[in-house]
Amino acid sequence: EDGETYSTVLEEQIPTSPKRDPIIRKVEATFEKQTIAFIKISATNRGILPEWHIRKGDAWLFVDEVSVK
């Protein structure tokens, strides 16, 4: 309600595979209906990409679509 205090409704560790990791991931959460004013989404990338990766070095994380129904 205040934009500073949040309740966790989903915490998920998404595993990555060495070379066959999909580029796009869909993550869904279902929880009890509630009245809310703010939504906070946090995500962390994998850190450093492996040496074999075409873009080796720092990993990037892009989130371009969030849908709330």
N, C-alpha and C positions, 0 to 999 in steps of 0.2 A: 504493500500500500504506500510506502514512503520512498521507494526507489533505492533504498539502502539495505533493507533487511529482506532476504530471500529464503524460500524453502526449496530444497532440492527435490525435483520430481523424477529426474533421470541422471544417472551417472554411469557412463559406459566406457569401457576400454576397448577400442577397436584395434585388433591385431593387424600388423602389416606383415606381408610375406616378402622375402628378399627381392624377387624379380617379377612376380606376377600380381602385384598389388594393383587393384583397379584404381583408375584415376578419379572416378565418381563414386561416392558412397551415399546411400540414403539411410538416415537414422530417424526412427519414428518412436514416439512415446505416447502412451495412452494413460490417462490418469483421471481421477474423479473431477467432474465439472466444478468449476469455482469461478468466482468473480475476481478479476485481477486488473491491475493498472499498469504493471511493468513486467517485462520478461527479460531475463538475463541469460545469455548463452556464452559459455566459455569453452574454448577448444585449444589444444596444444599440439603443435606439429611434432614430427619425429626427431627433430634436432638437427643432426648432421646426416646428409645423404651418403651412402656407401661409395667407395672409390670407383666401382664399376658403373655407377649411374652417370648418364649423359650430362647431368647438371650437378655433379658432385660438389659437396660443400654444404652450406646452410640450406635447410629445407624451408619451403614456403607452405602456407596453408591459406586457401581461399575458400570463403563461404559466400555464395552469391544468391542463395534462395532459402528463405525461412518461411514456412507456412503454418499458421495457427488457425485451427478450426474450432 
